[in-house]
Amino acid sequence: MTATRPSAYAGDRPVYICDGCRTPFLKARGVPGAFSAADLAVGAGRPLLARQPFAAGRIDQVILGCVAPGPDEANIARVVALRLGIDERVPAWTVQRNCASGLQAVASAATEIADGRAELVLAGGTESMSHHPVLWSRAMVEWLGHWSRARSAATRGRLLLALRPAMLAPVIALLKGLTDPVVGLSMGQTAEELATRFGIDREAMDRFALESHRRVVAGRKAGLFDDEIVPLIDPDGQVYAADDGVRPDADAGKLARLKPVFDRPVGRVTAGNSAQVTDGAAWLLLASAPAVQRHGLRTLAQVQDTAWAALDPRVMGLGPVHAMAPLLARNGLGSADIAHWEINEAFAAQVLACQAAWADPDYRREQLGPEAAERGDPAEIPDERLNPHGGAVALGHPVGASGARLALHLALSLARTGARHGVASLCIGGGQGGAMLLTNPDGDAR
């Protein structure tokens, strides 16, 4: 294939990923976890800043993705920046693009550098899904409003008589957020739609899930996460050093016994072949070429280009396909040029559907257009190059942080292996997709 041509981030202002780290991803277990979204971001940010050869005040901007910060974390990027001790004169802003919020933060940072508005940017994502709130229904909120304004015993008596037990039923904000309000489908139901469309059976989903756990466990043993994860310590002194949703003992029999969650009783999507509800944060340090030289920074990868796409929310899981196709086409690349694909595992069915759609010439022609045509090589995403160290089915998917984790892991992998091109991509609730092309300038094109 032809070499990449200049992209939005190339030319006179190339953008480099120089460093990064993340917290362990901690599985939600029915109660609020030990860390808020801001706590997670601070926990990952402190060791990252401490090991840099420049003072934190040299950072030009802080950009953080988060879907649902707590009520005391408004513009969470600013809250975190100040808690990290970054100079109060450094602006900080929060981005929200649902599941791709962390990737949007990295893309926004690259744009700021490429356009000459910044030299050093701290960008990432955070989410504490276990802290997503439990709400009252609208009827109960209205009742409480009337109660607060009641001034007489008679009025309060009438209100008490009007109070019904059903009004006290809690509203789980997390479940509301994981349901598309336009088409009325949960994210899991959209995965069921894809499984039906592409003929993906339960066995294939469970096999994919099992492999995700296996690859994470193998990556741990090989030390592939050692440079990526920094431990957390809670106020009671408990240390969290590793992703705790990974199941070394996962087996096909256990997965097969799980019941469908989203389309009972005949569905195929289960808790075992879906991403876990998780808390976590990830940061990347991005820099211009002059900043790299001035501070003697290493470079893990160059941010070559980013693409965003939109499609029917019912099939939102195909978003990566719609974003990756134009990304590769405008950079003169084909599937064979990508040594490492990171596609977020929202659901096993969703990633398998992306593989199937990518390899289907009819889908590419009808849905992606002529610009997505391959240049002489087969359009396929080989299993061995797709999430080679596992993904969100095993690690979890803290929605605001996952995009940053994918970019970080991909950059570290390119630097470690010497491969040239890699793609990080996610489907996005609401019917969108995002993809980022990273390049190792010194890597081998393979």
PyMOL commands that set and color helices and strands:
alter all, ss='L'
color gray80, all
select helices_A, chain A and resi 37-50+56-58+76-83+98-114+129-131+138-149+153-162+165-168+173-177+187-198+202-221+252-256+289-295+313-330+335-337+348-359+361-368+370-372+383-385+392-395+402-417
alter helices_A, ss='H'
color red, helices_A
select strands_A, chain A and resi 15-22+26-27+61-65+92-95+120-128+134-135+171-172+232-233+239-240+278-288+301-310+340-343+421-428+432-439
alter strands_A, ss='S'
color yellow, strands_A
deselect
rebuild
show_as cartoon
